[in-house]
């Protein structure tokens, strides 16, 4: 019987990635920044029910069309055409929707495009004396184009360019940004270890009025695929340019009948502690001539309530 153990290689890579992230010049500069000073903060929100169910530990997993949002190098592992759509019911009426498409150009080379829309709905407007003056709408949007390439048998690289827009009533602000990522895999007898690194949302300032920096970030992750990839365990650390680092851990279990179960935990998440840091979810694949994929995830949001996430994908 095979022992359930995490590869020593995965442990070493996790320690190295965490050390680099926490002791890099980027961490020193960003950790001193004041929290909440960036614009287009919808870019921080995790996308895809599968990834969210695993606690957001997807930078080293990234093996479907949503890799365009997590680590574009993972697109190189998508050897099928895939359309993915998701809708997230967030706290206080907020909503986040996305659609993305991945298209393999050749073996080991895949291009993708994605559109993300965030909306706060109609909000009450008040003047300086706190007197109601009507209502206004707030929404954000990002259009992304990306590519993933298998540079070596064990190394994937990728990048994105994106156009970002913020809208408050009739005023708009736009800018451009870029992501880069890498993914390294190491094979063992019954395991495959992946180490992922992504630098995201590096670009100009944005805002309809006073302009702010984008929420640029660095993500370092390690995952271990056990028992012929029937179990995935993953961990991740992330650092934004205006808040201290955060961490996540998660797992996915593939059961007979094309069913998968997921669980995760988020460390150092704002306004989330204890059991509220847990995430959970499940997925189901119905295969005929095409694969139909349904994913669901639940995540606590502390005093803000809970968030439900649903994703639908078609692989062909």
N, C-alpha and C positions, 0 to 999 in steps of 0.2 A: 504494500500500500504506500502511495506517495504521501509524504508529510506535507501538511499545509504550512508553508514557511515562505517568508518574503526573501527574495534574493538578496544576498549581501551586496551585490552590485547595485541594486536599487537603493539600499540604505546609504551606501557611499555616495551615490549620485545625489540623493536628496540632501545629505549633509553638505556636499560641495556647493550645490545650487543655493541652498539657504545661506551659506557663509558668504558666497559672492554677492548675493542680493543685499544682505544686511550690512556688509562692510564695503560696498562699492561707493565711489564718489556720488553716484546718483542718489543713494540712500541718504548720505550725509546732507546733501543739498535739499532734497525733497522733504525729509523729515522735519526740517526747520520751517517749512512753509506753513502758513496758516490754513487750517481746514476750511472747506467750503468756499474757496476763492476762485474756482474754475467755472467755466460755462459748459453748455452742452453735456450736462451730467447724465443724460440718458445713455451716453456711451459707456458708463460704468456698469449698466444693468446686464446681468447674464442672459444669454439667449439660448433657447432650446430646452425643452422639458427633460431630455435625457441628461444633459450636462447639469442642469439645476438640481435634479434628483440626486446627483452624485456630489452635491455640495459646491458645484462650480469648479471641480478639479478636472478640467478638460483640455488644458494646454498641451499635455503629453498624451492625451487620448485622441482627440481631434481626427476622427476617421469617417466623417460624413460631411454633407454639404455645409453644415454650420461651422466647419473648420475655418471658413472665411472670417468669422467673428472672433474665434479663439486663438488660432494659430494657423496662418495661411499655408505653412509648409505641409500641414496634414492633408491638404487637398490632393497632394500627389498620390495618396493612398486610395482615393476615390476613383475606382476603375469602372464606374457605371454612371450613367446620367441620373441625376437626382434633383427633384424639386422638393423643397421643404418650406412649410408655412407654420407659424406659431402665433398664438395670442395669449397674452398674459393679463390676467385680472389682478391688478395690484391694489394697494391700499388706497382708501379715500377716493375711489372712483378713477384713479389713474389707470392707463392701459398702454401696453406696448405690443406692437404687432410687427412681424417681419415675414419676408419671403426671400428665398435665395435659390439659386440654381447652379449646379456644378456639372461641367461637361469635360470628359477626358478627351484630349487632343491626340494623345498617343500614350503608350504604356509609360507611366511615371511622370506624365505632364498633364495637369488638369487646370482649367480656367473656371472661374466662378464669378457670379454677380449677386449682390444682396441689397435689399432695401429695408430699412428699419424706420418705423414711425412711432413716436411717443406723443400721447395727448393727455392733457389735464382737463379737457372739457371746458365748460363755461364757468368762469369765476366772477365773483362780485367785485366791482370797481368802486373805490371810495376816494374822496378828495382828502386834502390835508386836515380837514376837520372831522374826518371819519364819517362823512355823510355819503350814503349810497348814490352812485352816479350812473349805474347801469351794470353792464357785464362785459367781459372780454375773454378771448380764447388764447391758450398757450399751446404750442406744438413744436416738436423738433423732428428732424428727418435726416437720415444719412444714406447716401447711395455709394456702394462699395464695389470695386472691381478687383479681383485677386487672381493669383496664379501660384500653384505649388509644383515643385519639380524634384524628382528623385535624382539628386546629384550623384550619389554613390549608393551601392547596395544597402548601406546602413544609415545613410544621411539624406534627409529631406530639407529643402529650403523653400521659402515662399515670401510673398509680399503683397500688399494691398495699396491701392490709392482710393481716397474717398472724398466726396463732396458732402459738406455738413451744413444744415440750415436750421436756424432758430427763428421762431415766429411768435411775436406777442402782438395780438390784434392785427393791425395792418403793417406793422414794422417788422422787417426781416434782417437777419444778419447771416452771412455765409462765410465759409472758409474751406480750405482743403487740408488733408492730413494723410499720413502714411503709416502702415504697419509693416514690420518684418518679423520673421520667425524661423526657427529651426527645430528639427526633430531628429534625435539619434536613437537607434534601436540596437539592442544587444541580445543575441539569442543564447539561451541555455537549453538544457535537455528537455524540460517540460515547461519552460517559462520564456517570455519575451519581455525585456525591460525597455521602456521608452523614457527618454529625458527630453523635455521640451522647454524652449525659451522663446518668449515673444515680447517685443517692444511695440506698443500700440498707441495710436492717436497722437503722433508727433506732427505738429503743424502750426498754423497761425492762430491768431486770436479770433474770438467770435463774440457777437452780441449785437442786438438791434440798437442798443444805446451804448453805454460804456462797455468796451470790449474786455473779455477775460481770456486767460489761457485755457486751452483744452485740457481735459483730465488725462494727461499722458501717463503711461504706466508701464511697468516691467513685470512679467509673470514668469516664474520658474516652477517647473512641475516634473514629477517622476511618477510613472505608473508601472505596475508589474502585472503581466497577464499570465495567470496560473492555469494548470490543468487543461492544456490545449485551448487556452483562451476562453474557458467557461467562467472564469472569475477574473475581474479586473479590480485591483486596489490602486488608489491614486492619492497623491498629496500635492499641494500647491501653495506657494507663497506669492503674494502680489504687493506691489508698492506703487502708489499713486503720487503725483507731484504735490499734493496738498494734504495728505493724511499719512499717518504711520502705517507700517506694513500690516497685512492681514494674512491669515492662513486658512486653508480648507483641507479636509480629508474626505474621501468617499470610496464607494465600492459598487460594483455591478455584478449581479449573479444571473447567468444565462441558464434558464430551466428548460426541460423538455417541452416541446410544443410551441417553440418560437416565442416564449415569454421571458421577460427579464425583470428583475427586481433591483432597486437602487436605494442607497442610503448615503447620507453625507452629514458632515458637521462643519460649521463655519466658526472660526476662532477670531476674536477681536473685531467682530462685526459691529458697526454702530447701532446702538439701541437694541441689540440682540444679545442675550446671555442665557446660560443654563439650557434647558430643554428647547428654548426658542431657537437655538442655533441649529437644530436638526432639520434636515431635508429628507424627503422620501419620494419615491416614484416607482412607476412601472412602465413597461413597454410591451407591445405586441406586434408581431410581423405576420401578415397574411400574404402568402406567396402563391401566385399562379404563374402566368406569363410575366407578371410584374410583381414587385414587392410593395405592399401597402403597409406603412409603419405608423402606429399610433403610440404617442408617449404622453404621460401625465406626470406632473411633479407638484409637490406641496412644499412651501417654505414659510416658516414663521417670520414675522416682521416686528417682533416686540410690541411696543405700545401701539404701533400702527396697524396691528391685526395680522392677517395671513394673506398669502398670495398663492393663486392657483395658475398653473401653466399647462397648456395643451399644445402639442405639436403633431402635425400630420405631414408625412413624407411619402413620395412616390419614387421608386427606383426602377429604372427601365434601361 
